[in-house]
Structure formats: structure tokens, C-alpha cells
Amino acid sequence: MKIIEKDEFLKKEEDDKNSYLLKLQFDRKFQKYYVRGIVLPVLKNLRDLKWIYSNEQELLKASDEEIADIIRNNRVNYSALVKLLTPIIDEEIKEEL
């Protein structure tokens, strides 16, 4: 009996989380401030991420676009970035980024 109750509780918790994230995707005010206030400044300052890769000579000479490509091609970093953005940012804004 307790196992069934726990499963139902976890399912309800997951449903609540998913509905909240979906609500954020359609909240234009949140999208504006989250994307323009948090995400874009991080992406615009990709050059600051070079210290993470200070041993990689190709990054020390790379432009911001090249750094973005390297991060995109690095599965671990790209996966982390996508997981950060995916649940919240709607598709239209993701394309813009």
C-alpha cells in the first residue's frame, strides 16, 4: 500500500513540475527576462569560459563563434547547456539563441 502511495506521490510531483515548466515556456515576461537577463549575457561572454580550457591552445586563439562551436561539439558541455535551457526556453527563442 505504501509503495502505491509513494508512486502516486512521485507521479503527481513530476506532473506538477512539468506543468510549471510548460507554464514558464508560455510566460512571455519570464522568457524576456530569463533569456535577455541571464542566458544571453552568458552566451555573449563565451570568451570568459576560456579559462576552463586553458590547456587547449586552439581555444586561446578562437573567436566567440569558434568557442561556441567547440562547446557545441563537446557533448558533455553541450548536453549540460541544453539541459539548462530545454525545460524552460520555448522553441522560438531557442532558435534565436
Secondary structure, 3 states (H helix, E strand, C coil): CHHHHHHHHHHHHHHHHHHHHHHHHCCHHHHHHHHHHHHHHHHHCHHHHHHHHCCCHHHHCCCHHHHHHHHHHCHHHHHHHHHHHCCCCCHHHHHHC
